[in-house]
Amino acid sequence: MWLETQIFCEDLESIHNCKSIPWDLLRNKTFFVTGGTGLIGSTIISALLYADMKQQLNLTVVALVRNLTAAREQFAPQLKSSSSLKFVVGDVLRLPAVEYPIHYIIHGANPTSSLFFVQHPVETSITAVQGTDRLLQLAREKKTEGFVYLSTMEVYGHPLKGRKVRETDAGVFHPLDIRNSYPFSKLLCENLCYSYQSEYGVPVQIVRLTQCFGPGVRYTDNRVFAEFARCAIERRNIILKTKGNTERSYLYTADAVTAILTVLLKGKSGEIYNAANENTYCSILEMANLVAGNRDIKVEIKEADIAESGYADTIYMDLDTEKIRSLGWKATVGLLEMYQKTIKVMTGERIL
């Protein structure tokens, strides 16, 4: 398990030392986290528990999980050392009664697979919108102090090449493109968050994440960065099914967590914040060459029909992060280091 690695421990210490997070504000607070067994959610939970241990914050973290046995297994190291982690069994569409007081909600539960978006567009939309509505109802009921909704860069549609993308920009989507079930539903969720803030006074911030990865990515993950990592580990050439023209920035998992917590504690209610490492901006082809060059393998382009795979069309997503950086946050891990750490954990490093 990646929770047992030296790199994971180093990441937790790095998050704890992040100067843009006023940890003392979390003393005696309770968090409710959805998507807690996912890559970002599990790191958020672990980071909160680590800070609680280091600073005696008297925190409680409540994770919404669908499978209690699997969750207990995944968080076994934390459960051994802390009594601050609690589980509520259910999902965002069937949200059970939550008996705990809730001060902060981080809502990250959502499908992430492009293939799922095209094969299950109805479920993609319903899970996002109805699930977010239920969480916002919970926030209103509990009179929470903060609610962060984790959105996506895909809401920007197809920005022009060479142009920085800011939070005030708006995307354009064709309603008859089935894959747009994902960005359409995320946009609607953003509007729903703002509506709850405007009508009911629920304090909500939105974080639009670029593509995030790091230690903890499953070996079988079907996203392109995971395939590149597998190729590096297995010493086989990287085969691109497109010309690799899509350009975007990336964000290391631990940096994503510090961004989310910074916005939660220092961001303005009703505002949107981009989160990315602008220094990682590159094309898919450039990223493939970076990984291949570091592992002494080759990149081959063998174009194929990818319509049924759910991959998005070519995009140029150069997110501007000036707004979140004004809160004191900054990304710390570059693209090559992201791969080096991810690959090291995927190959089975352990410390426990």
KEKE-3310 file (N, C-alpha, C; in steps of 0.2 Angstrom, whole numbers, plus 5000, padded with zeros to 4 digits):
npx = (5004:5002:5001:5011:5023:5040:5040:5027:5026:5035:5028:5017:5023:5028:5016:5011:5020:5017:5016:5005:4994:4984:4985:4981:4968:4960:4958:4949:4940:4928:4929:4921:4922:4921:4923:4934:4942:4949:4962:4966:4957:4960:4973:4971:4963:4973:4983:4976:4975:4988:4993:4985:4990:5003:5001:4992:4978:4965:4956:4943:4940:4928:4924:4915:4911:4909:4912:4915:4924:4934:4938:4943:4954:4962:4965:4972:4985:4983:4972:4977:4985:4978:4963:4954:4949:4934:4921:4907:4895:4889:4884:4885:4873:4864:4864:4868:4861:4870:4878:4888:4894:4897:4910:4918:4917:4923:4921:4924:4920:4917:4915:4930:4935:4937:4932:4921:4913:4908:4902:4893:4884:4873:4873:4885:4881:4870:4876:4885:4877:4865:4872:4880:4870:4865:4875:4877:4865:4867:4878:4871:4862:4870:4876:4889:4906:4914:4915:4922:4921:4927:4931:4934:4947:4941:4929:4932:4931:4937:4950:4959:4975:4990:4985:4982:4972:4959:4950:4938:4935:4924:4918:4913:4901:4896:4879:4876:4887:4892:4902:4903:4894:4902:4909:4898:4890:4899:4900:4886:4886:4895:4887:4877:4883:4886:4873:4868:4876:4873:4858:4856:4867:4877:4894:4904:4918:4926:4937:4946:4953:4968:4975:4979:4992:5001:5010:5001:4993:4983:4990:4983:4976:4968:4971:4982:4994:4996:4998:5010:5018:5018:5024:5037:5041:5040:5048:5045:5041:5033:5017:5008:4992:4987:4993:4998:4995:4988:4989:4993:4993:5000:4998:5005:5000:5001:5003:4991:4983:4987:4983:4969:4966:4972:4963:4951:4953:4958:4952:4940:4923:4911:4919:4930:4944:4959:4969:4985:5001:5010:5022:5023:5017:5014:5014:5006:5014:5027:5027:5027:5040:5048:5047:5051:5064:5070:5069:5075:5068:5058:5047:5033:5022:5006:4993:4976:4958:4950:4938:4929:4935:4934:4942:4946:4944:4958:4966:4971:4976:4981:4982:4979:4986:4987:4977:4975:4988:4989:4984:4995:4999:5009:5014:5025:5032:5039:5036:5044:5049:5037:5034:5045:5043:5030:5032:5042:5034:5024:5031:5033:5039:5042:5041:5036)
npy = (4994:5011:5020:5016:5020:5028:5039:5044:5047:5058:5067:5070:5076:5087:5093:5097:5106:5117:5134:5141:5136:5139:5130:5131:5135:5125:5118:5108:5105:5097:5087:5083:5071:5067:5055:5050:5038:5039:5045:5059:5062:5053:5057:5070:5066:5059:5069:5078:5070:5068:5081:5083:5074:5079:5092:5091:5094:5091:5086:5079:5067:5063:5051:5048:5032:5018:5005:4998:4988:4988:5001:5002:4993:5000:5012:5007:5009:5022:5021:5013:5022:5033:5039:5048:5046:5043:5033:5034:5025:5024:5033:5047:5049:5042:5047:5044:5047:5059:5060:5067:5084:5095:5104:5108:5104:5094:5090:5078:5067:5059:5052:5048:5043:5044:5034:5030:5041:5041:5029:5028:5041:5046:5042:5048:5062:5062:5057:5067:5080:5077:5072:5082:5091:5085:5085:5099:5102:5096:5103:5115:5112:5108:5120:5123:5129:5130:5124:5115:5113:5101:5104:5104:5107:5105:5112:5123:5121:5122:5131:5144:5141:5146:5155:5161:5153:5159:5161:5168:5165:5157:5141:5132:5121:5107:5101:5088:5080:5066:5064:5076:5075:5075:5088:5097:5093:5096:5110:5113:5109:5118:5130:5127:5126:5140:5145:5140:5147:5160:5160:5154:5156:5147:5144:5143:5137:5135:5124:5122:5110:5105:5091:5079:5069:5056:5047:5033:5032:5020:5004:5000:5010:5019:5031:5043:5047:5037:5026:5030:5029:5015:5010:5015:5008:4994:4994:4996:5003:5019:5020:5031:5035:5046:5062:5068:5081:5088:5100:5104:5108:5101:5093:5089:5077:5080:5093:5097:5094:5104:5115:5114:5114:5127:5136:5132:5137:5150:5156:5166:5166:5159:5160:5155:5145:5142:5127:5122:5117:5128:5128:5115:5114:5107:5097:5082:5074:5079:5076:5062:5060:5066:5056:5045:5047:5048:5035:5028:5023:5022:5033:5031:5035:5030:5032:5031:5026:5034:5037:5029:5028:5038:5049:5066:5079:5087:5099:5115:5119:5130:5134:5149:5153:5164:5169:5159:5159:5171:5169:5164:5152:5139:5129:5114:5103:5097:5090:5079:5075:5071:5060:5052:5049:5043:5032:5025:5021:5014:5003:4996:5000:5000:5004:5000)
npz = (5000:4996:5007:5016:5012:5011:5004:5005:5018:5018:5010:5018:5028:5021:5017:5030:5033:5025:5022:5019:5025:5038:5051:5064:5065:5063:5075:5086:5076:5065:5050:5035:5023:5006:4993:4999:4998:4987:4976:4979:4990:5000:5003:5008:5020:5026:5028:5036:5048:5051:5054:5065:5074:5075:5080:5090:5088:5091:5081:5071:5058:5047:5035:5021:5015:5004:5005:5020:5025:5015:5017:5030:5028:5019:5026:5037:5043:5048:5057:5067:5073:5077:5084:5078:5066:5058:5050:5039:5032:5015:5001:4990:4984:4991:5005:5021:5038:5047:5062:5068:5072:5059:5053:5042:5025:5012:4996:4985:4978:4964:4947:4937:4926:4909:4900:4907:4907:4894:4892:4903:4904:4909:4923:4926:4926:4935:4947:4950:4950:4959:4970:4974:4977:4988:4997:4999:5005:5017:5022:5024:5033:5044:5046:5042:5042:5031:5014:5002:4985:4973:4957:4940:4927:4915:4913:4906:4893:4876:4876:4867:4859:4867:4876:4892:4904:4914:4929:4926:4914:4902:4896:4881:4875:4866:4866:4862:4862:4869:4879:4885:4896:4908:4909:4908:4919:4930:4929:4931:4944:4950:4948:4956:4969:4970:4970:4982:4991:4988:4990:5003:5011:5012:5015:5002:4992:4976:4969:4954:4948:4939:4929:4941:4949:4957:4970:4974:4963:4955:4948:4937:4932:4919:4914:4904:4910:4919:4910:4904:4915:4918:4906:4908:4919:4915:4905:4891:4875:4873:4866:4857:4853:4847:4840:4850:4854:4863:4876:4893:4910:4925:4942:4957:4969:4983:4982:4977:4988:4997:4991:4991:5005:5008:5001:5007:5020:5018:5007:4998:5001:4989:4978:4964:4961:4952:4951:4949:4943:4935:4929:4924:4912:4896:4881:4877:4870:4873:4886:4886:4879:4889:4900:4893:4889:4902:4906:4896:4885:4870:4861:4851:4838:4834:4826:4830:4829:4842:4847:4854:4866:4875:4876:4877:4865:4856:4867:4874:4888:4898:4913:4923:4938:4947:4956:4966:4971:4976:4989:4996:4992:4983:4970:4972:4967:4952:4935:4931:4943:4949:4942:4945:4959:4958:4951:4958:4970:4963:4960:4971:4983:5001:5019:5030)
capx = (5000:5006:5001:5016:5030:5044:5038:5020:5028:5038:5023:5013:5027:5028:5009:5011:5025:5015:5015:4999:4989:4984:4982:4978:4961:4957:4958:4943:4935:4926:4929:4917:4926:4918:4929:4940:4947:4952:4969:4966:4953:4964:4979:4968:4962:4980:4986:4973:4976:4995:4993:4981:4995:5009:5000:4986:4972:4958:4952:4939:4939:4923:4924:4910:4913:4904:4914:4918:4930:4940:4941:4947:4960:4966:4967:4974:4990:4980:4967:4982:4989:4973:4956:4951:4946:4927:4918:4900:4894:4884:4887:4882:4866:4860:4868:4865:4861:4877:4877:4893:4894:4902:4913:4920:4915:4927:4917:4928:4917:4915:4919:4936:4937:4934:4928:4915:4909:4905:4898:4888:4883:4867:4876:4890:4877:4866:4880:4888:4872:4861:4876:4882:4865:4864:4881:4876:4860:4870:4881:4866:4859:4875:4879:4896:4910:4917:4913:4926:4919:4932:4929:4939:4949:4937:4924:4934:4930:4943:4953:4964:4982:4994:4981:4981:4965:4958:4943:4933:4934:4919:4919:4907:4901:4890:4875:4875:4893:4890:4907:4901:4891:4906:4910:4892:4888:4903:4898:4880:4887:4898:4882:4873:4886:4885:4866:4867:4880:4869:4852:4856:4872:4882:4900:4907:4923:4927:4944:4946:4960:4971:4975:4983:4994:5007:5010:4994:4989:4983:4994:4979:4973:4968:4973:4988:5000:4998:5001:5017:5022:5018:5029:5043:5042:5040:5054:5042:5040:5026:5014:5003:4986:4986:4999:5000:4996:4985:4993:4990:4998:4999:4999:5007:4994:5002:5002:4983:4980:4989:4979:4962:4966:4973:4957:4946:4954:4960:4949:4934:4916:4908:4924:4933:4952:4962:4975:4990:5008:5011:5029:5023:5013:5018:5010:5006:5020:5033:5027:5030:5047:5051:5047:5054:5071:5072:5070:5079:5064:5056:5040:5030:5015:5002:4987:4970:4952:4950:4931:4925:4939:4931:4947:4944:4948:4964:4964:4976:4973:4986:4978:4982:4985:4988:4972:4977:4995:4988:4983:5001:5000:5013:5016:5032:5034:5039:5033:5049:5049:5030:5034:5049:5040:5024:5035:5045:5029:5021:5036:5033:5043:5039:5045:5032)
capy = (5000:5017:5024:5013:5022:5034:5045:5046:5051:5064:5071:5072:5082:5093:5097:5100:5112:5122:5140:5144:5133:5141:5124:5132:5137:5118:5115:5106:5105:5091:5087:5078:5071:5062:5053:5049:5032:5041:5048:5066:5062:5049:5061:5075:5063:5057:5075:5081:5066:5069:5087:5082:5070:5083:5098:5090:5099:5088:5085:5073:5067:5058:5049:5044:5027:5013:4998:4999:4984:4991:5008:5000:4991:5006:5017:5003:5013:5028:5018:5010:5027:5038:5038:5053:5045:5039:5031:5034:5020:5026:5037:5054:5048:5039:5050:5042:5053:5061:5062:5072:5091:5096:5111:5108:5098:5093:5086:5076:5061:5059:5047:5051:5039:5046:5029:5030:5047:5040:5023:5030:5048:5047:5041:5053:5068:5061:5057:5074:5085:5075:5071:5089:5094:5082:5088:5106:5102:5094:5109:5120:5109:5108:5127:5123:5135:5130:5119:5116:5108:5100:5104:5102:5112:5104:5117:5129:5119:5122:5138:5145:5140:5152:5160:5159:5152:5162:5159:5172:5162:5152:5136:5131:5113:5104:5096:5081:5076:5062:5065:5082:5074:5077:5095:5100:5092:5100:5117:5114:5109:5125:5135:5125:5129:5147:5146:5139:5152:5166:5160:5151:5158:5142:5146:5138:5139:5130:5123:5119:5106:5102:5084:5077:5062:5055:5041:5031:5030:5012:5002:4998:5017:5020:5038:5043:5047:5030:5022:5031:5026:5008:5009:5016:5002:4988:4996:4996:5009:5022:5021:5036:5034:5052:5065:5070:5088:5091:5103:5105:5108:5095:5095:5083:5076:5083:5100:5098:5095:5111:5120:5113:5117:5134:5139:5131:5142:5157:5158:5170:5162:5161:5161:5150:5145:5137:5124:5119:5119:5131:5126:5108:5115:5104:5093:5075:5071:5082:5073:5056:5061:5067:5050:5040:5049:5047:5028:5025:5019:5026:5035:5029:5037:5025:5035:5026:5029:5034:5040:5025:5028:5044:5054:5073:5082:5091:5105:5119:5121:5133:5137:5154:5152:5170:5170:5155:5161:5177:5167:5162:5145:5138:5122:5113:5097:5097:5085:5074:5072:5068:5053:5048:5047:5039:5025:5022:5018:5009:4997:4992:5002:4999:5005:4997)
capz = (5000:4996:5013:5019:5009:5014:5000:5007:5024:5016:5007:5024:5032:5017:5018:5036:5034:5020:5026:5017:5028:5045:5054:5071:5064:5063:5082:5088:5071:5062:5043:5032:5016:5001:4989:5003:4996:4980:4977:4983:4996:5005:5005:5012:5026:5030:5030:5042:5054:5053:5057:5072:5078:5076:5084:5095:5086:5092:5075:5069:5051:5045:5028:5018:5011:5002:5008:5026:5026:5011:5019:5036:5026:5016:5031:5043:5047:5052:5062:5072:5077:5078:5085:5075:5059:5058:5044:5038:5026:5011:4995:4989:4981:4997:5010:5028:5043:5050:5069:5070:5070:5054:5052:5035:5020:5006:4992:4980:4975:4957:4942:4934:4920:4902:4897:4911:4905:4888:4893:4908:4904:4914:4929:4927:4927:4941:4953:4951:4952:4964:4975:4976:4981:4995:5002:5001:5010:5023:5024:5026:5040:5049:5047:5041:5042:5025:5009:4995:4979:4969:4950:4935:4921:4909:4912:4902:4886:4872:4875:4862:4860:4868:4880:4899:4906:4921:4932:4923:4907:4901:4891:4877:4874:4862:4871:4859:4863:4875:4884:4889:4902:4913:4911:4909:4926:4934:4928:4935:4951:4952:4949:4962:4975:4971:4972:4989:4994:4987:4993:5009:5015:5014:5013:4997:4987:4971:4966:4948:4947:4933:4930:4947:4950:4961:4973:4975:4957:4954:4943:4932:4930:4912:4911:4900:4914:4922:4905:4903:4921:4917:4901:4911:4924:4911:4900:4884:4872:4874:4860:4857:4848:4844:4839:4857:4853:4869:4881:4899:4916:4930:4949:4961:4974:4989:4981:4976:4995:5000:4987:4993:5012:5008:4998:5012:5026:5017:5001:4999:4999:4983:4973:4961:4961:4948:4955:4944:4943:4929:4926:4921:4906:4891:4877:4879:4866:4877:4893:4884:4878:4896:4903:4889:4890:4909:4907:4890:4880:4864:4860:4844:4836:4830:4827:4829:4831:4849:4848:4859:4872:4879:4877:4875:4859:4858:4871:4876:4895:4902:4919:4927:4945:4951:4961:4972:4973:4980:4996:4998:4990:4977:4969:4974:4964:4945:4932:4931:4950:4950:4939:4949:4965:4957:4948:4964:4974:4959:4959:4977:4989:5007:5024:5036)
cpx = (5004:5006:5007:5023:5033:5041:5031:5022:5031:5033:5019:5017:5028:5021:5009:5015:5023:5013:5009:4993:4989:4981:4979:4970:4957:4956:4951:4937:4934:4926:4924:4920:4923:4924:4935:4944:4950:4959:4970:4963:4957:4970:4976:4967:4968:4983:4983:4975:4984:4996:4990:4986:5001:5007:4994:4980:4965:4954:4948:4938:4933:4923:4918:4912:4908:4905:4918:4924:4935:4942:4945:4954:4965:4969:4970:4980:4988:4976:4971:4984:4984:4966:4951:4947:4939:4925:4910:4899:4888:4887:4883:4875:4861:4864:4864:4865:4868:4876:4882:4891:4899:4904:4915:4919:4920:4924:4921:4925:4914:4919:4925:4938:4933:4930:4921:4910:4905:4900:4892:4887:4878:4870:4881:4886:4874:4870:4883:4883:4868:4866:4878:4876:4864:4869:4880:4870:4862:4874:4877:4863:4864:4878:4887:4900:4914:4915:4918:4923:4925:4930:4935:4941:4944:4931:4926:4933:4937:4946:4958:4971:4986:4991:4981:4974:4964:4951:4937:4931:4928:4920:4912:4907:4895:4886:4875:4882:4893:4896:4906:4897:4895:4907:4904:4889:4892:4901:4891:4881:4890:4892:4878:4876:4886:4878:4865:4871:4875:4862:4851:4862:4877:4889:4904:4913:4924:4934:4943:4953:4962:4972:4981:4985:5000:5007:5003:4990:4989:4987:4989:4975:4974:4970:4980:4994:5002:5000:5008:5021:5023:5024:5036:5045:5044:5045:5051:5041:5033:5023:5008:4998:4984:4993:5002:5000:4992:4990:4990:4995:4996:5000:5000:5001:4995:5001:4994:4980:4981:4985:4972:4962:4967:4966:4952:4947:4956:4956:4943:4928:4913:4913:4927:4941:4954:4968:4979:4997:5010:5017:5029:5019:5017:5012:5011:5013:5026:5033:5030:5037:5051:5052:5051:5062:5074:5073:5073:5074:5062:5049:5038:5023:5012:4995:4981:4964:4951:4943:4928:4929:4937:4936:4944:4948:4954:4962:4971:4974:4979:4983:4982:4981:4987:4983:4974:4984:4994:4987:4989:5003:5005:5014:5024:5036:5033:5037:5038:5049:5042:5031:5039:5046:5034:5027:5038:5040:5025:5025:5036:5037:5039:5043:5042:5032)
cpy = (5006:5021:5021:5015:5028:5040:5048:5050:5057:5069:5074:5077:5088:5097:5100:5106:5118:5128:5143:5141:5135:5135:5125:5133:5130:5115:5114:5106:5098:5092:5081:5077:5066:5061:5051:5043:5034:5044:5054:5065:5058:5053:5067:5072:5062:5063:5078:5077:5067:5076:5087:5079:5075:5089:5097:5095:5097:5088:5079:5073:5061:5057:5046:5039:5022:5006:4999:4995:4986:4997:5007:4997:4996:5010:5013:5007:5019:5026:5016:5016:5033:5036:5043:5052:5040:5038:5032:5030:5023:5029:5043:5054:5046:5041:5048:5048:5053:5064:5067:5079:5091:5103:5113:5102:5099:5088:5084:5070:5062:5054:5051:5048:5042:5041:5028:5035:5045:5033:5024:5037:5050:5047:5046:5060:5068:5061:5064:5079:5083:5074:5077:5092:5092:5085:5095:5107:5100:5100:5115:5118:5110:5115:5127:5129:5136:5124:5120:5110:5107:5099:5103:5108:5111:5108:5122:5127:5119:5129:5138:5144:5146:5157:5157:5158:5154:5160:5162:5169:5157:5147:5135:5124:5112:5100:5089:5077:5073:5063:5071:5081:5076:5084:5099:5099:5095:5107:5118:5114:5115:5130:5133:5127:5136:5149:5145:5144:5159:5166:5158:5153:5153:5144:5141:5141:5133:5130:5119:5116:5104:5095:5083:5070:5062:5049:5039:5029:5022:5010:5001:5005:5017:5027:5038:5043:5041:5025:5023:5029:5019:5006:5010:5010:4996:4989:4994:5003:5012:5023:5026:5035:5040:5056:5068:5078:5092:5094:5105:5106:5102:5097:5089:5083:5080:5091:5102:5098:5101:5116:5120:5116:5124:5138:5138:5136:5149:5160:5162:5165:5164:5162:5155:5151:5140:5134:5120:5121:5122:5129:5119:5108:5112:5100:5086:5072:5073:5078:5065:5055:5062:5060:5045:5041:5048:5039:5024:5020:5024:5028:5034:5032:5033:5027:5030:5030:5029:5037:5036:5025:5033:5049:5061:5075:5086:5098:5109:5122:5124:5137:5143:5153:5158:5171:5166:5157:5167:5175:5164:5155:5145:5131:5120:5107:5098:5090:5079:5071:5069:5061:5049:5045:5042:5032:5022:5018:5013:5002:4993:4994:5002:5002:5002:4989)
cpz = (5000:5002:5018:5017:5012:5010:5003:5014:5023:5014:5013:5027:5028:5017:5025:5037:5029:5024:5024:5021:5036:5049:5061:5070:5064:5070:5084:5083:5068:5054:5041:5025:5012:4996:4993:5002:4990:4982:4981:4989:5001:5007:5009:5019:5030:5032:5036:5048:5056:5056:5064:5076:5080:5081:5089:5094:5088:5087:5075:5061:5050:5037:5026:5013:5009:5004:5014:5027:5022:5014:5025:5034:5023:5021:5038:5047:5051:5058:5068:5076:5079:5079:5082:5069:5060:5051:5044:5031:5022:5005:4994:4987:4987:5003:5017:5032:5046:5057:5071:5068:5064:5053:5045:5031:5014:5001:4985:4976:4968:4952:4939:4928:4914:4899:4901:4909:4898:4888:4898:4909:4909:4921:4931:4929:4934:4947:4955:4954:4958:4971:4978:4980:4988:5000:5004:5006:5017:5026:5027:5033:5045:5051:5047:5040:5035:5021:5003:4990:4974:4961:4946:4930:4915:4908:4908:4894:4882:4871:4869:4864:4862:4873:4887:4900:4913:4923:4929:4916:4907:4895:4887:4875:4870:4866:4868:4859:4869:4881:4888:4895:4908:4914:4912:4916:4931:4934:4932:4942:4954:4953:4955:4969:4976:4973:4979:4993:4994:4991:5001:5014:5016:5011:5008:4993:4982:4969:4960:4947:4940:4934:4936:4947:4954:4965:4975:4969:4956:4948:4936:4929:4923:4909:4908:4904:4917:4917:4904:4909:4920:4911:4904:4915:4920:4905:4893:4881:4873:4867:4861:4851:4845:4842:4845:4857:4859:4874:4887:4904:4920:4937:4953:4967:4980:4988:4980:4983:4998:4997:4990:5000:5012:5006:5004:5018:5024:5011:5003:4997:4993:4977:4970:4960:4957:4952:4950:4945:4936:4925:4923:4914:4900:4887:4879:4876:4870:4883:4891:4883:4885:4900:4900:4890:4897:4910:4901:4886:4875:4864:4852:4844:4832:4830:4826:4831:4839:4852:4854:4866:4877:4880:4874:4869:4861:4861:4872:4883:4899:4907:4922:4934:4950:4957:4967:4975:4977:4988:4999:4996:4984:4977:4970:4970:4956:4942:4932:4938:4952:4947:4943:4955:4963:4955:4954:4968:4970:4959:4966:4983:4996:5013:5031:5035)
residu = (MET:TRP:LEU:GLU:THR:GLN:ILE:PHE:CYS:GLU:ASP:LEU:GLU:SER:ILE:HIS:ASN:CYS:LYS:SER:ILE:PRO:TRP:ASP:LEU:LEU:ARG:ASN:LYS:THR:PHE:PHE:VAL:THR:GLY:GLY:THR:GLY:LEU:ILE:GLY:SER:THR:ILE:ILE:SER:ALA:LEU:LEU:TYR:ALA:ASP:MET:LYS:GLN:GLN:LEU:ASN:LEU:THR:VAL:VAL:ALA:LEU:VAL:ARG:ASN:LEU:THR:ALA:ALA:ARG:GLU:GLN:PHE:ALA:PRO:GLN:LEU:LYS:SER:SER:SER:SER:LEU:LYS:PHE:VAL:VAL:GLY:ASP:VAL:LEU:ARG:LEU:PRO:ALA:VAL:GLU:TYR:PRO:ILE:HIS:TYR:ILE:ILE:HIS:GLY:ALA:ASN:PRO:THR:SER:SER:LEU:PHE:PHE:VAL:GLN:HIS:PRO:VAL:GLU:THR:SER:ILE:THR:ALA:VAL:GLN:GLY:THR:ASP:ARG:LEU:LEU:GLN:LEU:ALA:ARG:GLU:LYS:LYS:THR:GLU:GLY:PHE:VAL:TYR:LEU:SER:THR:MET:GLU:VAL:TYR:GLY:HIS:PRO:LEU:LYS:GLY:ARG:LYS:VAL:ARG:GLU:THR:ASP:ALA:GLY:VAL:PHE:HIS:PRO:LEU:ASP:ILE:ARG:ASN:SER:TYR:PRO:PHE:SER:LYS:LEU:LEU:CYS:GLU:ASN:LEU:CYS:TYR:SER:TYR:GLN:SER:GLU:TYR:GLY:VAL:PRO:VAL:GLN:ILE:VAL:ARG:LEU:THR:GLN:CYS:PHE:GLY:PRO:GLY:VAL:ARG:TYR:THR:ASP:ASN:ARG:VAL:PHE:ALA:GLU:PHE:ALA:ARG:CYS:ALA:ILE:GLU:ARG:ARG:ASN:ILE:ILE:LEU:LYS:THR:LYS:GLY:ASN:THR:GLU:ARG:SER:TYR:LEU:TYR:THR:ALA:ASP:ALA:VAL:THR:ALA:ILE:LEU:THR:VAL:LEU:LEU:LYS:GLY:LYS:SER:GLY:GLU:ILE:TYR:ASN:ALA:ALA:ASN:GLU:ASN:THR:TYR:CYS:SER:ILE:LEU:GLU:MET:ALA:ASN:LEU:VAL:ALA:GLY:ASN:ARG:ASP:ILE:LYS:VAL:GLU:ILE:LYS:GLU:ALA:ASP:ILE:ALA:GLU:SER:GLY:TYR:ALA:ASP:THR:ILE:TYR:MET:ASP:LEU:ASP:THR:GLU:LYS:ILE:ARG:SER:LEU:GLY:TRP:LYS:ALA:THR:VAL:GLY:LEU:LEU:GLU:MET:TYR:GLN:LYS:THR:ILE:LYS:VAL:MET:THR:GLY:GLU:ARG:ILE:LEU)
# end
